[in-house]
Amino acid sequence: MYVLITANRNYSSWSLRPWMLMKGLGIRFDDRIEPFTKPTNYDEFRSFSPTGQVPVLLHEGRAIYDSLGIALYLADRHDGVWATDADARAWAQCAACEMHSGFAALRSDCTMNVGVRVTPKPMSDALKANVARLRELFEEGLARFGGPWLAGDTFGAVDAFFAPVAFRIRTYGLDVGAGQAWVDHILAHPAMREWEAAALAEDWREASHEEELAAAGAIIADYRAA
């Protein structure tokens, strides 16, 4: 049995990727949450993670770390991680890797917090470029491969890798043009609704994450448990 270790549902965008991938593909796992309790949990997380970070997948005595590493590990063992069509698979792998290594302004300026809605501060040129690239990617995937998922008619890793972005788009009201069709589709997925419900039910807060949220803009709604 797989054991997937993740962190707070409100904050942990990296955790959502493999969690959503496994849920979306029906891969069974034990769900273990190790919440963020301070700006860095390196020492505590080192007890189960070589990098002192989450997510981590435990399987057959192995600790598979990093969301991309987990996706590659699962792809060796399960169908559906990547599209079967060669063109769609190549595009999906490139897009997932681009998400994994890029979009620094989006990560910095639009911190993930599932349970709030924010009027963002004026966007930097870097953030505008990131949002424009998201729109381009989403529209390209839907147009080339027919939707409703980014690489065709079935959910896969590329959708899981952009799942945290879907929450960010909703939180900050970002404009991704026709790509909003994919955003709406993945937000309606039962697994995303499950993650969101858990995020709203969380009653703990971590100060540094809340400071990042306050710096991102004006909070206009907060649906999290008091």
N, C-alpha and C positions, 0 to 999 in steps of 0.2 A: 504494500500500500504506500502510496505517496503521502508525504507530509509537507504541506506548503506553509511556510512561516511568512507572515505579512505583518504590517503595522496598522495604525489608525485608519479607519475607513474614510474619515474626513480629509486626511492630509496625504496619505501615501500613494502617490500616483504610480510609482514604480511597482508597488505591490499589486495594484489593480491589473496590470498587464497579464502576468501568468495566471492570476486568479480567474480573470475573465476568459482567458484562453481555455483553461481546463474546464470551467463551467460551461462555456459555449460549445465545447466538443464532447461534453459528457464524460470527461475523464475523472474518475472518482479519486478523492484525496481527503485526508484529514486536514482540517482548517485550523491553524494555530496562530493566534494573534499575540504579538509582542509589542505593546504600544510604545510610542515615543514618549519619554518622560522628561526630557531635557534637550537642549540643542544638539548634543551628540550622545548617542547611546553605544558608542563604539565598544567600550569595555564590556558592557553587559552582552551585547550582540555577538561579540567574539566567541562566546561560549558555544555558539551554533553556526556562526557565519565566518568564513575565512577573511572576509573584508570588513566585518563589523557592521554590515548593512543588511537590509532586507530588500527584496524577497530572497528566500533560500528554499530550495526544494530538497528534501531528504528522501533518498531512495536507495535501498540495498547497500547501506553503509556509505553512500556518497552524499556529499553536500554540494549540490549544484547551485551556483550563485549567479547573480545578475539576470535580469529579465530576459535578455537575449540568449544568454547561455541556457536558461531553462527552456526557452522556446526551441532552441536547436536540439536539446536533449530529448524533448518530447517528440519532435519531428522524426527522430530515429526510431520511435516506438509506437507512434500513433498516426493514422491517416487524418488528413484534414487540416493539419497545421498550415500548410501552404496549398495554394490552388493547384489543381492537376494540369490545367492548361499551361503550356510552357511560357507563353507571353505574359499571362496573368501572374504566374508564379514568379517570374523574373521581376516584374514590376512590383509585386507585393514585397518581395525580399528587399529590394532597393528602398522602397518607401518605409518599411519597418526599420531598416538600418538608419535611414535619414532621421527618423523620429528619435531613435535611440541616441544618436550622437549630436543632433542639432537642436534648433529652436531654443537657443539659450535665452533670448529675450522673453519669449513666452513663459518659460519656466521661472525666470527671475521676476518679471513684472506681473504675472498672473498666477500667483501661487495657488495650488489646488486646495480648495475647501468646498466640499460637496454641498454643505448645508446652508450656504449663504448666497445672496445676490448682491452684486457690487456695481456701482457706477465707477468705471475705472478712471484713474488719473489720465491726463493727456498722453497719448501713446508716443513713445519714442519712434524714431525712424526704423530702428532695428525691430521693434515689435510690429510695426506696420508691415515690414517686409516678411516677418514670420507669418502673420495672419494672411497676407496675400499668397504666400506659398501654400498654406493650408488649403485655402480656397482652390488654388490651382490643382493640388494633389487630389482633393476630394472630387472635384468636377471631372478631372481626367479619368480617375478610376471608374466613376459611375458611367461616364460616356463610353469609355473603351470596352468595358467588360459587362455593362448592362445592369449593374446593381442587383438587388438593393444594397449589397455589401461592396466594399471598395474594390475587391478583385473578382466580382461576379455574383452568382446567386447563392453562394454558401459563405458562412462566417469562417474566418481564419485568423491567423496571427496578425496580419496587417490591421485588421479591425481591433484586435485586442491591444495593439501597441498605440493606437490612436484613441482608445476608449477614455483615458484620462483627459485627453484634449476635449472630448465631447462635453465632459463636465465643466471644464474651463470655459468653453464657448458659451455654455448656458449661464454660468456664474457671472461672467463679465459682459455678456451680450455682444460677443464678437461676430462680425459679419463675414460669413464664408460663402455667400452667394448660394448657388444651386447645391453646394455641398451640404447645406442645412438638411437636405433630405436624408443623407446618411446619418447626420447627428441625431435627428429625430428618430430614425430607425434603431440606432444602437441604444439610445436612452430608453426606448420602449422594451428592450430585451429583458426577459425575466431576471437574468443574472444581474444586469445593471440596476434593476429596481431593487433586487435583494441587497446589493452593495449600498445603494442609496439609503434604504431603510435602516441598515446597520449604522451608517454614518449619522443619520438624524437622531438615532437613539443614543449615541455616545454622549456621556455627560462629563468626560474629562477634556481638559484643554492643556495645550503645551505652549508656554509663553512665547517662545521664539517664532513658532508658526503663526500665532495670533498677531505678533508684531509685523510679520511679513504681510499678513492679510490687511492690517490697518494701513500699511504703506501703499497697498495696491490701489486704493480708492475709497470711496464712501460706501459703507455697508447700508443697503436699503432694505434688506430683509434677512432675517436669521431664523431658520427653521429647525435649528438644532435643539436638542433637549437642554433645559436650563441646568 
